[in-house]
Amino acid sequence: MDPLVIVGASLAGARAARAARMAGYEGKLVMIGAEPHLPYTRPPLSKEILAGTKDASSCRIDIDDCEVDWRLGEPASGLDLDARQVALAGGETISFERLVIATGCRARRWVGAGGELRGVHVLRDLDHATGLAAALADGRRLVILGAGFLGCEAAASARSRGAAVTLVDTAPLPMPGVGDALGRRCAEMHHAHGVELQLGIGVVAIHGDEEGAVEAVELANGARLPADLVLVAIGAIPNTEWLAGSGLTLDPGVVCDAHLAAVGSAGVFCCGDVAAWPHPLAAGELVRLEHWTNAAEQGAVAGRNAVVAPADRVAYEAVPSFWSDQYDAKFQAVGLPRRARRMEVAETGPDGERFIVLGCDDRGRPVAALAFNGGRRLPWYRRMLDGGADRKAILAAVEADPKSFAGAAVVS
């Protein structure tokens, strides 16, 4: 029998490998990775690695007991479903019986003027993080393009190193998509820690000096921000180019069914940032998520489903969750915040330093809950979302729940 092949030496790929072995798969298992590194976890890249409090070895995911045949440092370049083969960039082809795609995403780069200058960074993989951390060693001026989760985490880490940091985004508040209450709290927190915020404005160009190094960032209003380093944190692109012409449906991730089986194929599964699948919270519409928890949980389901009988496959319906550590604060969320059209504070602590926001979609159905320093409450909200509770039921339960924050203020 041809082996189980996992394309993507990632968190999702590693969890898929372990799940396949735990499900009883004893055959050959090949894992292909574009990077030369063994699988590692990414959250520390913008936090401890960038802050200099951990080294690269602390990120490694240990799956030594899974008996993996590694193909590292050489990305997949094509997929032939008829021949059941994965082509590698170096010319080798690897046959498979079952395939798990876990190729993740890559950083979206700045394509305007100045993108090629020395000192312009992205932050997606281990080498990016260690390179930027080394450049920050002398506490230089860092301008971050993009005030999403990655940009905000990097800003907090860079400030801990003594860097002068400016956050720039076209959105009026940091972390777009989490609602005004959390966005305002995030802005206040970064301002209090000395970060300059340039929000609601775009970037025209990155300028360099005569030696080709970054010198300044020009904003749409004509202002120039002095910069020694620029971090481009404007999103990510699914790594699906190698699948062009394969027959798989890309939208832009790999379109899968509820069991994470790629549509239009047999024996091909997908997990992590590159997977698009129907989720109950989205009323069965396709979603694609770029969060650690989703990659971990989805990888385990895809790996198991790839090796068990079709009748034994399970649907992946977990309510998503994610978090962001910034300074001494923690932002956490469950559900699908970007599908929320209304955000309201569901409960808050008496000091205002802890609160939960409930998000509902355009039909008034709860689809997300977000917390500022209130993570102990989120497992309860995750269960409520998973059970399909409506808005009134959730708010009534919060008001009656003795475990809710003291002095809870429920919005009607």
Secondary structure as the mmCIF struct_conf table of DSSP 4:
data_model
#
loop_
_struct_conf.conf_type_id
_struct_conf.id
_struct_conf.beg_label_comp_id
_struct_conf.beg_label_asym_id
_struct_conf.beg_label_seq_id
_struct_conf.end_label_comp_id
_struct_conf.end_label_asym_id
_struct_conf.end_label_seq_id
HELX_LH_PP_P HELX_LH_PP_P1 ASP A 2 PRO A 3
STRN STRN1 LEU A 4 VAL A 7
BEND BEND1 SER A 10 SER A 10
HELX_RH_AL_P HELX_RH_AL_P1 LEU A 11 MET A 22
TURN_TY1_P TURN_TY1_P1 ALA A 23 GLY A 24
BEND BEND2 GLY A 27 GLY A 27
STRN STRN2 LEU A 29 GLY A 33
BEND BEND3 ALA A 34 HIS A 37
HELX_LH_PP_P HELX_LH_PP_P2 LEU A 38 PRO A 39
STRN STRN3 TYR A 40 TYR A 40
BEND BEND4 ARG A 42 ARG A 42
HELX_RH_3T_P HELX_RH_3T_P1 PRO A 43 LEU A 45
TURN_TY1_P TURN_TY1_P2 SER A 46 LYS A 47
HELX_RH_AL_P HELX_RH_AL_P2 GLU A 48 ALA A 51
TURN_TY1_P TURN_TY1_P3 GLY A 52 GLY A 52
BEND BEND5 THR A 53 LYS A 54
HELX_RH_3T_P HELX_RH_3T_P2 ALA A 56 CYS A 59
STRN STRN4 ARG A 60 ARG A 60
HELX_RH_3T_P HELX_RH_3T_P3 ASP A 64 CYS A 66
STRN STRN5 ASP A 69 LEU A 72
BEND BEND6 GLY A 73 GLY A 73
STRN STRN6 ALA A 76 ASP A 80
TURN_TY1_P TURN_TY1_P4 LEU A 81 ARG A 84
STRN STRN7 GLN A 85 LEU A 88
TURN_TY1_P TURN_TY1_P5 ALA A 89 GLY A 90
BEND BEND7 GLY A 91 GLY A 91
STRN STRN8 THR A 93 SER A 95
BEND BEND8 GLU A 97 GLU A 97
STRN STRN9 ARG A 98 ILE A 101
STRN STRN10 CYS A 105 ALA A 107
HELX_LH_PP_P HELX_LH_PP_P3 ARG A 108 TRP A 110
BEND BEND9 GLY A 112 GLY A 112
TURN_TY1_P TURN_TY1_P6 ALA A 113 GLU A 116
BEND BEND10 LEU A 117 LEU A 117
STRN STRN11 ARG A 118 ARG A 118
TURN_TY1_P TURN_TY1_P7 GLY A 119 GLY A 119
STRN STRN12 VAL A 120 HIS A 121
BEND BEND11 ARG A 124 ASP A 125
HELX_RH_AL_P HELX_RH_AL_P3 LEU A 126 ALA A 135
HELX_RH_3T_P HELX_RH_3T_P4 LEU A 136 ASP A 138
STRN STRN13 ARG A 141 LEU A 145
BEND BEND12 GLY A 148 GLY A 148
HELX_RH_AL_P HELX_RH_AL_P4 PHE A 149 SER A 160
TURN_TY1_P TURN_TY1_P8 ARG A 161 GLY A 162
STRN STRN14 ALA A 164 ASP A 169
BEND BEND13 THR A 170 MET A 175
TURN_TY1_P TURN_TY1_P9 PRO A 176 GLY A 177
BEND BEND14 VAL A 178 VAL A 178
HELX_RH_AL_P HELX_RH_AL_P5 ASP A 180 ALA A 192
TURN_TY1_P TURN_TY1_P10 HIS A 193 GLY A 194
STRN STRN15 GLU A 196 LEU A 199
BEND BEND15 GLY A 200 GLY A 200
STRN STRN16 VAL A 203 GLY A 208
TURN_TY1_P TURN_TY1_P11 GLU A 210 GLU A 211
BEND BEND16 GLY A 212 GLY A 212
STRN STRN17 ALA A 213 ALA A 213
STRN STRN18 VAL A 214 LEU A 219
TURN_TY1_P TURN_TY1_P12 ALA A 220 ASN A 221
BEND BEND17 GLY A 222 GLY A 222
STRN STRN19 ARG A 224 PRO A 226
BEND BEND18 ASP A 228 ASP A 228
STRN STRN20 LEU A 229 VAL A 232
BEND BEND19 ILE A 234 ILE A 234
STRN STRN21 ALA A 236 PRO A 238
BEND BEND20 ASN A 239 ASN A 239
HELX_RH_3T_P HELX_RH_3T_P5 GLU A 241 LEU A 243
TURN_TY1_P TURN_TY1_P13 ALA A 244 GLY A 245
BEND BEND21 SER A 246 GLY A 247
STRN STRN22 LEU A 250 LEU A 250
BEND BEND22 ASP A 251 GLY A 253
STRN STRN23 VAL A 254 VAL A 255
STRN STRN24 CYS A 256 CYS A 256
TURN_TY1_P TURN_TY1_P14 ALA A 258 HIS A 259
BEND BEND23 LEU A 260 LEU A 260
STRN STRN25 ALA A 261 ALA A 262
TURN_TY1_P TURN_TY1_P15 VAL A 263 GLY A 264
BEND BEND24 ALA A 266 GLY A 267
STRN STRN26 VAL A 268 CYS A 270
HELX_RH_3T_P HELX_RH_3T_P6 GLY A 272 VAL A 274
STRN STRN27 ALA A 275 PRO A 278
HELX_RH_3T_P HELX_RH_3T_P7 PRO A 280 ALA A 282
TURN_TY1_P TURN_TY1_P16 ALA A 283 GLY A 284
STRN STRN28 LEU A 286 VAL A 287
HELX_RH_AL_P HELX_RH_AL_P6 TRP A 292 VAL A 307
BEND BEND25 VAL A 308 VAL A 308
HELX_RH_3T_P HELX_RH_3T_P8 PRO A 310 ASP A 312
HELX_LH_PP_P HELX_LH_PP_P4 ALA A 318 PRO A 320
STRN STRN29 SER A 321 GLN A 326
TURN_TY1_P TURN_TY1_P17 TYR A 327 ASP A 328
STRN STRN30 ALA A 329 GLY A 335
HELX_RH_3T_P HELX_RH_3T_P9 PRO A 337 ARG A 339
BEND BEND26 ARG A 341 ARG A 341
STRN STRN31 ARG A 342 THR A 348
TURN_TY1_P TURN_TY1_P18 PRO A 350 ASP A 351
BEND BEND27 GLY A 352 GLU A 353
STRN STRN32 PHE A 355 CYS A 360
TURN_TY1_P TURN_TY1_P19 ASP A 362 ARG A 363
BEND BEND28 GLY A 364 GLY A 364
STRN STRN33 PRO A 366 PHE A 372
BEND BEND29 ASN A 373 ASN A 373
HELX_RH_3T_P HELX_RH_3T_P10 GLY A 375 ARG A 377
HELX_RH_AL_P HELX_RH_AL_P7 LEU A 378 ASP A 386
TURN_TY1_P TURN_TY1_P20 GLY A 387 GLY A 388
HELX_RH_AL_P HELX_RH_AL_P8 ARG A 391 ALA A 400
TURN_TY1_P TURN_TY1_P21 PRO A 402 LYS A 403
BEND BEND30 SER A 404 SER A 404
HELX_LH_PP_P HELX_LH_PP_P5 PHE A 405 PHE A 405
TURN_TY1_P TURN_TY1_P22 ALA A 406 GLY A 407
#
